[in-house]
């Protein structure tokens, strides 16, 4: 309560969790009326955890008390005026400066420190597993929606523009993948750098980091646009794109590249928003732009008969809309995450921190797609039907992979925050939970696609030959997509602890070198479409096992360093 005022009631320090919450309600309500401004409590979970321990409360008890607390805060008649405008800040893990301090309850020192109360803090926050799922599912849905841009292109072209147009778009899949994976990989850097500042509670540097990220993103987007225009024909010809579809493929990819700067801006902006745990807002923005993309696809291809140009234009417009929404949100903020055009500049020291994680991750993603260019050249050997079938099946792999990728993003964000707070036990728990969820949820969606594969393939094509190739790829590749979680989660956890080079090297060995060896040996001996598809699962197993070894050795090394201190 508010003590020390003569002639006014006051209270002693609380001895129980429910009493503490009741005093907080009175305090917040009283000060709201007195100052008519927002009132806040920082480190809410850290300071209340001792009461949970001392009262011997279960999770259900804590949940009930918290529901009463929230209800009491939101009853305006209690003070005769408006509902108090309040803010509660949660630490998730005990701050370093409180870790060794002994809590005092009702004037009595407790037989434990704040640092020993992680279990009780989790009760106030909700369990780690729940947080990871709540963080990852909207992120996965966002990635799937983003992939729907390309998927809608494939479906509309395949249905309404013919097999040749579908092959033209399919020929661009590997080249598009290089740029998209490079951008998405680079966006890991902003996410991890900001999450680490949040974990260290170093909020003074966040706004400068935000503007460095977005300014660099603007420069990068223009540079990638120019590079894409210059290399498009070279890459398509080198990958063996048939002459019958080359002109349409070039038309599609060059229009598509116009949207690259906006794609960079969106992904970097979304990385900023996700760094403080908001994965729903980017998802909502992509729902809007995704629906717009589908509508424009149908309008431009069916109504205006623009073919591959129409679907490319629709994708560019959708990227512009999603970028406008995410930047507008950051512009409307008035805290350390706010964005202002007149503050756009690059702080080289902060950019180095972003790129130290982002470049290896971006190279890893791009190299991953470079290997697919070599595989695409093998697919091209089997003709237009194989190109089109492989292209449509690849969409289902992207959808399933996006789930594994979402839990990998959760892994790097949560690991960065907890590593910054010095909680290695929690870092390990994050690894195992993300691995379990990433593999499990990915395989659930894979099974759904395989069981009803005839139906899903029919969405994209009416050609029996194209469908046959698509089903072969789904059975050989999509069915085991969950294996991608093994190396994605492990590499993300390594990056969350500042280790970014090794995951990139392993990925290059597993997805480029291993696949090239497969193509020049096993595939040359058994030149069949089925054998070509087997390279994916084989490379995932090799990469995942290698990443596991590096992860466990790295964590053991950290334990030794912490033990030496």
CORKAKA-V674235 format. One record per backbone hydrogen bond with DSSP energy under -0.5 kcal/mol. NH is the residue of the N-H (numbers start at 1). CO is the residue of the C=O. If there is no record, write none. Layout:
# CORKAKA-V674235
nh: (NH | NH)
co: (CO | CO)
This chain:
# CORKAKA-V674235
nh: (3 | 6 | 8 | 20 | 21 | 22 | 23 | 24 | 25 | 26 | 27 | 28 | 29 | 30 | 31 | 32 | 33 | 34 | 35 | 36 | 39 | 41 | 44 | 47 | 48 | 49 | 50 | 51 | 52 | 53 | 54 | 55 | 56 | 56 | 57 | 62 | 63 | 64 | 65 | 66 | 67 | 68 | 69 | 70 | 71 | 72 | 73 | 74 | 74 | 75 | 76 | 78 | 79 | 80 | 81 | 84 | 86 | 87 | 89 | 93 | 98 | 99 | 101 | 103 | 103 | 105 | 106 | 106 | 108 | 110 | 112 | 114 | 114 | 115 | 116 | 117 | 121 | 122 | 123 | 124 | 125 | 126 | 131 | 132 | 133 | 134 | 135 | 136 | 137 | 138 | 139 | 140 | 141 | 142 | 143 | 144 | 145 | 146 | 147 | 148 | 149 | 149 | 150 | 151 | 152 | 153 | 154 | 155 | 156 | 157 | 158 | 159 | 160 | 161 | 162 | 166 | 167 | 168 | 169 | 170 | 171 | 172 | 172 | 173 | 176 | 177 | 178 | 179 | 180 | 181 | 182 | 183 | 184 | 185 | 186 | 187 | 188 | 189 | 190 | 191 | 192 | 193 | 194 | 195 | 196 | 197 | 198 | 199 | 200 | 201 | 202 | 203 | 205 | 206 | 207 | 209 | 210 | 211 | 212 | 213 | 214 | 215 | 216 | 217 | 218 | 219 | 220 | 221 | 222 | 223 | 224 | 225 | 226 | 227 | 228 | 229 | 230 | 231 | 232 | 235 | 236 | 237 | 238 | 239 | 240 | 241 | 245 | 246 | 247 | 249 | 250 | 251 | 252 | 253 | 254 | 255 | 256 | 257 | 258 | 258 | 259 | 259 | 260 | 263 | 264 | 265 | 266 | 267 | 268 | 269 | 270 | 271 | 272 | 273 | 274 | 275 | 276 | 276 | 277 | 278 | 279 | 283 | 284 | 285 | 286 | 287 | 288 | 289 | 290 | 291 | 292 | 293 | 294 | 295 | 296 | 297 | 298 | 299 | 300 | 301 | 302 | 303 | 303 | 304 | 306 | 309 | 311 | 312 | 313 | 314 | 315 | 316 | 317 | 318 | 319 | 320 | 321 | 322 | 323 | 324 | 325 | 326 | 327 | 328 | 329 | 330 | 331 | 332 | 333 | 338 | 339 | 343 | 344 | 347 | 348 | 351 | 352 | 353 | 354 | 355 | 356 | 357 | 357 | 358 | 359 | 360 | 361 | 362 | 363 | 364 | 365 | 366 | 367 | 368 | 369 | 370 | 371 | 372 | 373 | 373 | 374 | 375 | 376 | 377 | 378 | 379 | 380 | 381 | 381 | 382 | 383 | 387 | 388 | 389 | 390 | 391 | 392 | 393 | 394 | 395 | 395 | 396 | 396 | 397 | 398 | 399 | 400 | 401 | 402 | 403 | 403 | 404 | 405 | 406 | 407 | 408 | 409 | 410 | 411 | 412 | 413 | 414 | 415 | 416 | 417 | 418 | 419 | 420 | 421 | 422 | 423 | 424 | 427 | 428 | 429 | 430 | 431 | 432 | 433 | 434 | 435 | 436 | 437 | 438 | 439 | 440 | 441 | 442 | 443 | 444 | 445 | 446 | 447 | 448 | 449 | 450 | 451 | 452 | 453 | 456 | 457 | 458 | 459 | 459 | 460 | 461 | 467 | 468 | 469 | 470 | 471 | 472 | 473 | 474 | 475 | 476 | 477 | 478 | 479 | 480 | 481 | 483 | 484 | 485 | 486 | 487 | 488 | 489 | 490 | 491 | 492 | 493 | 494 | 495 | 496 | 497 | 497 | 498 | 499 | 500 | 504 | 505 | 506 | 507 | 508 | 509 | 510 | 511 | 512 | 513 | 514 | 516 | 517 | 518 | 519 | 520 | 521 | 521 | 523 | 525 | 526 | 528 | 532 | 533 | 534 | 535 | 536 | 537 | 538 | 539 | 540 | 541 | 542 | 543 | 544 | 545 | 546 | 547 | 548 | 549 | 550 | 551 | 552 | 553 | 554 | 555 | 556 | 557 | 558 | 559 | 560 | 561 | 562 | 563 | 564 | 565)
co: (1 | 4 | 5 | 16 | 17 | 18 | 19 | 20 | 21 | 22 | 23 | 24 | 25 | 26 | 27 | 28 | 29 | 30 | 31 | 32 | 85 | 87 | 89 | 43 | 44 | 45 | 46 | 48 | 48 | 49 | 50 | 51 | 52 | 53 | 52 | 58 | 59 | 60 | 61 | 62 | 63 | 64 | 65 | 66 | 67 | 68 | 69 | 70 | 71 | 72 | 74 | 75 | 76 | 76 | 76 | 73 | 84 | 39 | 41 | 91 | 95 | 95 | 98 | 101 | 112 | 108 | 14 | 104 | 105 | 103 | 110 | 98 | 101 | 99 | 113 | 114 | 117 | 118 | 119 | 120 | 121 | 122 | 127 | 128 | 129 | 130 | 131 | 132 | 133 | 134 | 135 | 136 | 137 | 138 | 139 | 140 | 141 | 142 | 143 | 144 | 145 | 146 | 146 | 147 | 148 | 149 | 150 | 151 | 152 | 153 | 154 | 155 | 156 | 157 | 157 | 162 | 163 | 164 | 165 | 166 | 167 | 168 | 169 | 170 | 172 | 173 | 174 | 175 | 176 | 177 | 178 | 179 | 180 | 181 | 182 | 183 | 185 | 186 | 186 | 187 | 188 | 189 | 190 | 191 | 192 | 193 | 194 | 195 | 196 | 198 | 197 | 201 | 202 | 203 | 203 | 205 | 206 | 207 | 208 | 209 | 210 | 211 | 212 | 213 | 214 | 215 | 216 | 217 | 218 | 219 | 220 | 221 | 222 | 223 | 224 | 225 | 226 | 227 | 228 | 231 | 232 | 233 | 234 | 235 | 237 | 236 | 242 | 242 | 243 | 245 | 246 | 247 | 248 | 249 | 250 | 251 | 252 | 253 | 254 | 255 | 255 | 256 | 257 | 259 | 260 | 261 | 262 | 263 | 264 | 265 | 266 | 267 | 268 | 269 | 270 | 271 | 272 | 273 | 274 | 273 | 277 | 279 | 280 | 281 | 282 | 283 | 284 | 285 | 286 | 287 | 288 | 289 | 290 | 291 | 292 | 293 | 294 | 295 | 296 | 297 | 298 | 298 | 299 | 299 | 300 | 306 | 307 | 308 | 309 | 310 | 311 | 312 | 313 | 314 | 315 | 316 | 317 | 318 | 319 | 320 | 321 | 322 | 323 | 324 | 325 | 326 | 327 | 328 | 329 | 335 | 330 | 340 | 341 | 345 | 346 | 347 | 348 | 349 | 350 | 351 | 352 | 353 | 354 | 354 | 355 | 355 | 357 | 358 | 359 | 360 | 361 | 362 | 363 | 364 | 365 | 366 | 367 | 368 | 369 | 370 | 370 | 371 | 372 | 373 | 374 | 375 | 376 | 377 | 378 | 379 | 380 | 383 | 384 | 385 | 386 | 387 | 388 | 389 | 390 | 391 | 392 | 392 | 393 | 393 | 394 | 395 | 396 | 397 | 398 | 399 | 400 | 400 | 401 | 402 | 403 | 404 | 405 | 406 | 407 | 408 | 409 | 410 | 411 | 412 | 413 | 414 | 415 | 416 | 417 | 419 | 418 | 422 | 423 | 424 | 425 | 426 | 427 | 428 | 429 | 430 | 431 | 432 | 433 | 434 | 435 | 436 | 437 | 438 | 439 | 440 | 441 | 442 | 443 | 444 | 445 | 446 | 447 | 448 | 450 | 452 | 453 | 454 | 455 | 456 | 457 | 457 | 463 | 464 | 465 | 466 | 467 | 468 | 469 | 470 | 471 | 472 | 473 | 473 | 474 | 477 | 478 | 480 | 481 | 482 | 483 | 483 | 484 | 485 | 486 | 487 | 488 | 489 | 490 | 491 | 492 | 493 | 494 | 495 | 494 | 498 | 500 | 501 | 502 | 503 | 504 | 505 | 506 | 507 | 508 | 508 | 509 | 512 | 513 | 514 | 515 | 516 | 517 | 518 | 518 | 521 | 522 | 526 | 528 | 529 | 530 | 532 | 533 | 533 | 534 | 535 | 536 | 537 | 538 | 539 | 540 | 541 | 542 | 543 | 544 | 545 | 546 | 547 | 548 | 549 | 550 | 551 | 552 | 553 | 554 | 555 | 556 | 557 | 558 | 559 | 560 | 561)
